[in-house]
């Protein structure tokens, strides 16, 4: 099994990290982990309808 760390920073575009996690969730031989900065958490709430818990659950 391959492991992949997805990092989301405070830059605009947090939805791309979320979408990547959604796509990778269906790939059986990849284990994902998530790292988010505090600024990313703010950007996530401003730019998407996803909660922090929802995104964490994708990893």
Secondary structure as UniProt FT lines:
FT   STRAND          2..8
FT   HELIX           14..25
FT   TURN            28..29
FT   STRAND          30..36
FT   HELIX           38..47
FT   HELIX           52..58
//
